[in-house]
Amino acid sequence: MARSNRQSNRGRTSRRAVYETLRRKVLTLELPPGAALSENELAAALGVSRTPVRESLILLSQEGLVQIFPQVGSFVSRVDPAKVADAQFLREAVELAALGDLPAELDPELVDALRHNLAEQRRPGLALEEFFELDEAFHQTLLRLSGHGSAWATVVSAKGHLDRARRLGLYDTASPAGFADQHVEIFDAVLVGDLTLAHAAMRTHLRAVFDDVERIRARSPELFATDPGTVPVRRNVVVWE
């Protein structure tokens, strides 16, 4: 019985690890929008059987990050601007509401953490993915400052398409310095208690993704969803039309 339980736990751990790995590859664009997904190739690359890969793709399809077409194959979902807008709406509602709940006396440890985060955002040679992680930590810490840190998990679970759009925008810029400047503006407004400025700066910062989507979609429309009923066509290879 104990051996059976250990094997079961290892199986669940393996499935979870495969799911988290594939999800990360999709969100970081290592598996780009529209990419075909081979269960055999993914299983070989990850050193697992096809079963956890298949189960992970099903979970990712439930999140809207993968599309599975019977008799055709599985694909990374193209970025859906409507889902980007929905996730941004949720994120903006949560983060602006949290700013309104900031206490009169800010937690000094969290303030120091935000200062350190902002300094790291300007570190020479910072990779774009490192900047993205610092951006995430900045916003999560602001939520913690207002006492709503646990809300971050809800925001994260809803913003897969949004995060891919944000990364496309980030990788399309020459430097993330402009985003870092926006973070500083938000932080400075929070420190002096100017909630009107903090709200306006946060709203402008979060809505910048819409300009990114329009700019990149004009140049690379194949990365974005159009007709939700579109199915890839199997010729010599499977292609989108």
C-alpha positions in Angstrom: 0.0 0.0 0.0 2.8 2.4 0.9 4.6 1.7 -2.3 1.4 2.3 -4.3 0.9 5.6 -2.5 4.4 6.7 -3.3 4.0 5.8 -6.9 0.7 7.7 -7.0 2.3 10.8 -5.5 5.2 10.6 -7.9 2.7 10.4 -10.8 0.9 13.5 -9.6 4.2 15.3 -9.1 5.3 14.4 -12.6 2.0 15.5 -14.1 2.1 18.8 -12.2 5.7 19.4 -13.3 4.9 18.8 -16.9 1.9 21.1 -16.8 3.9 23.9 -15.1 6.7 23.5 -17.6 4.5 23.6 -20.7 2.5 26.5 -19.3 5.7 28.5 -18.7 6.9 27.8 -22.2 3.6 29.1 -23.6 3.5 32.2 -21.4 7.2 33.1 -22.1 6.6 32.6 -25.9 9.2 29.8 -26.0 6.2 28.0 -27.6 4.8 30.8 -29.7 1.2 31.5 -30.6 0.0 29.2 -33.3 2.8 26.6 -32.8 1.9 23.0 -33.4 2.4 20.7 -30.4 3.5 17.1 -30.8 2.9 14.9 -27.8 5.7 12.6 -28.8 8.2 15.4 -29.2 7.2 17.1 -26.0 7.3 13.8 -24.1 10.8 13.1 -25.4 12.1 16.6 -24.6 10.7 16.4 -21.1 11.8 12.8 -20.5 8.3 11.6 -19.7 5.6 9.4 -21.2 2.9 10.8 -23.5 0.2 10.5 -20.7 1.2 13.5 -18.6 1.8 15.6 -21.7 -1.7 14.8 -23.0 -3.2 15.5 -19.6 -1.3 18.8 -19.4 -2.4 19.9 -22.9 -6.0 19.2 -21.8 -5.6 21.4 -18.8 -4.0 24.2 -20.9 -6.9 24.0 -23.3 -9.3 24.6 -20.5 -7.3 27.8 -19.7 -7.6 28.8 -23.4 -3.8 28.6 -23.9 -3.9 25.5 -26.1 -6.4 24.4 -28.8 -7.0 20.7 -29.5 -8.5 19.8 -32.9 -9.6 16.1 -33.3 -7.9 14.5 -36.3 -5.7 17.6 -36.8 -3.6 18.2 -33.7 -2.9 20.4 -30.8 -1.7 24.0 -31.1 -0.7 26.9 -28.9 -3.6 29.3 -29.0 -3.1 32.5 -30.8 -3.4 35.6 -28.6 -7.1 36.5 -28.3 -7.5 40.3 -28.0 -10.9 39.9 -26.4 -9.4 37.7 -23.7 -6.6 40.2 -23.2 -9.2 42.9 -22.7 -11.1 40.8 -20.2 -8.0 39.9 -18.2 -6.8 43.5 -18.2 -10.3 44.7 -17.0 -10.0 42.3 -14.1 -6.5 43.2 -13.3 -7.2 46.9 -13.4 -10.3 46.6 -11.2 -8.3 44.7 -8.5 -5.2 46.9 -8.6 -7.0 50.2 -8.6 -9.3 49.0 -5.8 -6.2 47.9 -3.8 -4.7 51.4 -4.1 -7.8 52.8 -2.4 -7.2 50.5 0.5 -3.6 51.5 1.3 -3.1 52.2 5.0 -2.0 55.5 6.3 1.1 53.9 7.7 2.8 51.8 5.0 4.7 48.6 6.0 8.4 49.7 5.9 9.6 46.2 4.9 7.3 46.2 1.9 8.3 49.7 1.0 12.0 48.7 1.1 11.2 45.7 -1.0 9.6 47.9 -3.6 12.6 50.3 -3.6 14.9 47.3 -4.1 12.7 46.0 -6.9 12.8 49.4 -8.7 16.5 49.5 -8.4 16.8 46.0 -9.9 14.6 47.1 -12.8 17.4 49.5 -13.8 20.2 47.0 -13.4 22.6 47.1 -16.5 22.3 44.0 -18.6 19.0 43.0 -17.2 17.3 40.4 -19.4 13.8 41.1 -20.6 12.4 38.0 -18.9 14.1 39.1 -15.7 12.4 42.5 -16.1 9.0 40.8 -16.6 9.5 38.9 -13.3 10.4 42.1 -11.5 7.3 43.7 -13.0 5.1 40.9 -11.6 6.8 41.2 -8.2 6.3 44.9 -8.1 2.5 44.7 -8.7 2.2 41.8 -6.3 4.0 43.7 -3.6 1.8 46.7 -4.1 -1.2 44.4 -3.5 0.5 43.2 -0.3 1.0 46.8 0.8 -2.8 47.3 0.7 -3.5 44.0 2.5 -4.7 42.2 -0.6 -1.7 40.1 -1.5 -3.8 36.9 -1.7 -5.8 38.5 -4.6 -2.7 38.1 -6.8 -3.3 34.4 -7.4 -6.7 35.2 -8.8 -5.3 37.8 -11.1 -2.5 35.4 -12.3 -4.9 32.6 -13.1 -6.9 34.9 -15.4 -4.2 36.6 -17.4 -2.5 34.0 -19.6 -3.5 35.8 -22.9 -2.7 39.1 -21.2 0.8 38.0 -20.2 1.6 36.8 -23.7 0.5 40.1 -25.1 2.6 42.0 -22.5 5.6 39.9 -23.4 5.1 40.6 -27.1 5.0 44.3 -26.3 8.1 44.0 -24.0 10.1 42.2 -26.6 9.0 44.7 -29.2 10.6 47.6 -27.4 14.2 48.7 -27.5 14.3 49.0 -23.7 12.0 48.4 -20.7 13.1 51.7 -19.2 9.7 53.3 -20.0 7.9 50.7 -18.0 10.3 51.1 -15.2 9.6 54.9 -15.2 5.9 54.2 -14.9 6.5 52.0 -11.9 8.5 54.8 -10.3 5.7 57.2 -10.9 3.2 54.9 -9.3 5.5 54.2 -6.3 6.3 57.9 -5.7 2.6 58.7 -5.7 1.9 56.0 -3.2 4.6 57.2 -0.9 3.3 60.7 -0.7 -0.3 59.5 -0.4 -1.5 61.1 -3.7 -4.1 58.4 -4.6 -5.5 60.4 -7.5 -2.1 60.4 -9.2 -1.4 56.8 -8.3 -4.7 55.7 -9.8 -4.1 57.7 -13.0 -0.5 56.4 -13.3 -1.6 52.8 -12.7 -4.4 53.0 -15.2 -2.1 54.4 -17.9 0.5 51.8 -17.2 -1.9 48.8 -17.3 -3.7 50.0 -20.4 -0.4 50.3 -22.4 -0.9 46.7 -23.5 -3.7 47.7 -25.8 -1.4 49.9 -27.9 1.1 47.0 -27.9 -1.5 44.6 -29.3 -2.6 46.9 -32.1 1.0 47.7 -33.1 2.1 44.1 -33.2 -1.1 42.7 -34.7 -0.7 45.2 -37.6 2.8 43.7 -38.3 2.3 40.1 -37.3 -1.4 39.2 -37.5 -0.6 35.5 -37.5 0.1 35.7 -33.7 -3.5 36.8 -33.0 -6.8 35.0 -33.1 -9.4 36.2 -35.6 -12.3 33.9 -36.2 -12.6 31.7 -33.1 -14.0 28.9 -35.3 -11.0 28.7 -37.5 -9.4 25.3 -37.7 -5.9 24.5 -39.1 -5.9 22.8 -42.5 -4.0 19.5 -43.0 -2.0 19.6 -46.2 1.5 18.2 -46.4 1.9 19.9 -43.0 -0.8 21.4 -40.8 -1.2 25.1 -41.4 -3.4 28.0 -40.3 -5.3 29.9 -42.9 
